[in-house]
Amino acid sequence: MGSIPNQYRAHAACFESEIMNRRYLGRLLGFVLVAFASAAAPLAHAADEAPDALIKRLSTDVLDSIKADKTVQSGDVSKIIGLVDTKIMPNVNFQRMTASAVGPSWRQATPEQQKKLQDEFKTLLVRTYSGALAQVTSDQAITVKPMRSSPDDTDVVVRTEVKGRGDPIQLDYRLEKTPGQASGWKIYNLNVLGVWLVDTYRSQFAQEINAKGIDGLIATLTARNQSNNAPAKKS
C-alpha cells in the first residue's frame, strides 16, 4: 500500500479523537467487541431460535471464553482479528452496518470503494477496541430483558444489561432475520448506554465525505489504521 499524505494522517488523529472523546465509548470499548463476539458460537439452530434466546446463549458462551483466554484479555490484535474473521463476521451483516455508517454516499460509491470502506471500517473497530478487552472481568454476566415483538417480526431489538462491578451497563442489539439457505438472525447494530454504534460513526463519516468525498474518507480510515498498526516507540 502506498504512503498516506500527512494531511490525512493529521486529520485521522483528529477524527479518532472526536470519536474517543465520548466518555461512554472510552469506558465501554471492550463491551463492543464482546457484544459482536456474541455471534461467535455456531448457529446450528439460529433459523428457529428466538433472537433473545440466541443472544443470551451466545453472550454467555463468549464471555466465558474471553475470561478463560488471557491473550484475548490482553488485547492480542492478531487473535482478535482471527476471531472476527472466522466466527463473528459470518453472523454480522457488516455490509449493512458499513452502508448505514457511510449514509447516502454509499450508493454512489463504486464496488471497489465499498469493499475498501468495509475492510477499513472493520479494521478500525477491531484495532481501536482490542486493548479494551482487558476490562472484561470474572464477575461480569449478561442479563437479557423481556422482548416485546411478534413472531412475524424480521427486525428486532434485544435489550441486555451487563452486570458486574459498578452500575449495570445497557447493551442492546439490533438484529435482522435473513431468508433463504443462510436464514437466521444477524446483528447489524449495537447500542451502548443509549447510543447506537453506527450512528456514532455516521456523523463523523459525513463530515469526512462532505469535505473530501468517499476517497477522502477511505484515506483517513487507512491512515488511522496504519497508525494503530505501527509499533509503539520505546521510552
C-alpha positions in Angstrom: 0.0 0.0 0.0 1.3 3.5 -0.9 2.1 6.1 1.7 -0.7 8.2 3.1 -0.3 12.0 2.8 0.5 13.8 6.0 -2.7 15.9 5.8 -4.7 12.6 6.1 -2.6 11.3 8.9 -3.1 14.5 10.9 -6.8 14.6 10.1 -7.1 10.9 11.1 -5.8 11.7 14.5 -8.4 14.4 15.0 -11.0 12.0 13.6 -10.3 9.4 16.2 -10.1 12.0 18.9 -13.6 13.2 18.1 -14.9 9.7 18.5 -12.9 8.7 21.5 -13.9 11.9 23.4 -17.3 10.4 24.1 -17.0 9.1 27.7 -19.2 6.1 27.3 -17.0 4.8 24.4 -13.9 5.4 26.4 -15.2 3.3 29.3 -17.0 0.6 27.3 -14.8 -0.2 24.4 -14.4 -3.8 25.5 -18.1 -4.4 25.6 -18.4 -3.5 21.9 -16.3 -6.5 20.8 -17.9 -8.7 23.5 -21.3 -7.8 22.0 -20.3 -8.6 18.4 -18.5 -11.7 19.7 -21.9 -12.9 20.8 -22.3 -14.2 17.3 -19.1 -16.3 17.6 -20.7 -19.7 18.5 -22.1 -21.9 15.8 -25.6 -21.0 14.7 -26.9 -24.5 14.2 -30.4 -23.6 15.4 -30.4 -19.9 14.5 -33.3 -20.2 12.0 -35.8 -21.3 14.6 -34.2 -19.9 17.8 -35.7 -16.8 19.2 -33.4 -13.8 19.0 -33.3 -13.1 22.7 -32.5 -16.8 23.5 -29.8 -16.6 20.8 -28.2 -13.5 22.3 -28.4 -15.0 25.9 -26.8 -18.3 24.9 -24.0 -16.8 22.8 -23.2 -13.9 25.1 -22.7 -16.4 28.0 -20.6 -18.7 25.9 -18.3 -15.9 24.6 -17.9 -14.1 28.0 -16.8 -17.5 29.4 -14.3 -17.9 26.5 -12.9 -14.4 26.9 -12.5 -14.9 30.7 -10.5 -18.1 30.0 -8.3 -16.6 27.3 -5.5 -14.4 28.6 -4.3 -13.5 25.1 -7.7 -12.0 24.2 -8.0 -10.2 27.5 -4.5 -8.6 26.9 -5.7 -7.2 23.6 -3.8 -9.5 21.2 -4.8 -8.0 17.9 -4.0 -11.0 15.7 -6.0 -13.2 18.0 -9.0 -10.9 17.9 -8.8 -10.4 14.2 -8.8 -14.2 13.8 -11.9 -14.4 16.0 -13.6 -11.6 14.0 -12.8 -13.1 10.5 -13.6 -16.8 11.2 -16.5 -16.6 13.7 -18.0 -13.1 14.1 -18.2 -11.7 10.6 -20.3 -14.6 9.1 -23.0 -13.7 11.7 -23.0 -9.9 11.3 -24.4 -8.0 8.3 -21.3 -5.9 8.1 -22.2 -4.6 4.6 -25.4 -3.1 6.0 -23.6 -1.8 9.0 -21.0 0.0 6.9 -23.6 1.3 4.4 -25.6 2.8 7.3 -22.4 4.4 8.7 -21.5 5.9 5.4 -25.0 7.1 4.7 -26.5 8.1 1.3 -23.0 8.3 -0.3 -22.8 4.5 -0.1 -25.0 4.2 -3.1 -22.7 6.5 -5.1 -19.6 4.6 -4.2 -18.1 2.1 -6.6 -17.9 -1.6 -5.7 -14.2 -1.2 -5.2 -14.8 1.8 -2.8 -17.5 -0.1 -0.9 -15.2 -3.1 -0.4 -12.4 -0.8 0.8 -14.8 1.0 3.2 -15.9 -2.3 4.7 -12.3 -3.5 5.1 -11.1 -0.3 6.7 -14.1 0.1 8.9 -13.8 -3.4 10.2 -10.1 -2.8 10.9 -10.8 0.5 12.7 -13.3 -1.2 15.0 -11.1 -4.2 15.8 -7.9 -2.3 16.3 -9.4 0.6 18.2 -11.2 -1.6 20.7 -8.8 -4.6 21.0 -6.9 -3.3 24.0 -10.1 -2.7 26.0 -11.0 -6.3 26.2 -8.8 -6.4 29.4 -11.8 -4.6 31.0 -13.8 -7.9 30.9 -13.7 -9.2 34.5 -14.6 -12.5 36.0 -17.7 -11.2 37.8 -19.5 -9.9 34.7 -22.6 -11.5 33.4 -25.3 -10.5 30.8 -29.0 -10.4 31.6 -31.4 -10.4 28.7 -34.5 -8.3 29.2 -38.0 -9.5 28.2 -38.7 -8.8 24.5 -41.8 -7.1 23.0 -42.1 -8.5 19.5 -44.3 -10.6 17.2 -43.2 -14.0 15.9 -43.6 -12.5 12.4 -41.1 -9.7 13.0 -37.9 -9.7 10.9 -36.2 -6.8 12.6 -35.9 -6.7 16.4 -34.0 -5.1 19.3 -32.7 -7.4 22.0 -32.1 -5.4 25.2 -29.5 -6.7 27.7 -27.7 -5.5 30.8 -24.1 -6.2 31.7 -23.8 -6.7 35.4 -20.5 -6.7 37.4 -18.6 -4.1 39.3 -20.2 -0.7 39.4 -23.5 0.2 37.8 -25.2 -2.1 35.3 -24.5 -1.2 31.7 -27.1 -1.1 29.0 -26.1 -3.1 25.9 -28.7 -3.6 23.2 -28.5 -5.5 19.8 -30.4 -4.8 16.6 -30.9 -7.9 14.6 -32.5 -8.8 11.2 -33.8 -12.2 10.2 -32.3 -13.3 6.9 -34.2 -15.5 4.4 -33.0 -18.4 2.3 -30.3 -21.0 3.0 -28.4 -18.8 5.4 -31.6 -18.0 7.3 -31.2 -16.8 10.9 -30.7 -13.7 12.9 -27.8 -11.3 12.1 -26.5 -8.4 14.2 -26.2 -5.1 12.3 -26.0 -2.5 15.1 -25.2 -2.2 18.8 -26.4 0.3 21.4 -24.1 1.2 24.3 -25.7 3.3 27.0 -28.4 4.7 24.7 -26.3 5.5 21.7 -26.2 3.3 18.6 -22.6 2.5 17.4 -23.4 3.1 13.7 -24.9 6.5 14.5 -21.8 7.5 16.3 -19.7 6.9 13.2 -22.2 8.2 10.7 -21.8 11.8 11.9 -18.0 11.6 11.7 -18.1 9.9 8.3 -20.5 12.5 6.9 -18.0 15.3 7.9 -15.2 13.5 6.1 -17.3 12.8 2.9 -18.6 16.4 2.8 -15.1 17.7 3.0 -13.1 15.2 0.9 -15.5 12.7 -0.7 -15.5 8.9 -0.4 -11.8 8.6 -1.3 -11.0 11.2 1.4 -12.9 9.0 4.0 -11.1 5.9 2.8 -7.7 7.7 3.1 -8.5 8.9 6.6 -9.6 5.5 7.7 -6.5 3.9 6.1 -4.2 6.4 7.8 -5.8 5.8 11.2 -5.5 2.0 10.8 -1.8 2.3 9.7 -1.1 4.5 12.8 -2.8 1.9 15.1 -0.7 -0.8 13.4 2.6 1.0 14.0 4.8 -0.5 16.8 4.9 1.6 19.9 8.0 3.6 20.5 10.1 2.5 23.4 10.7 5.1 26.0 
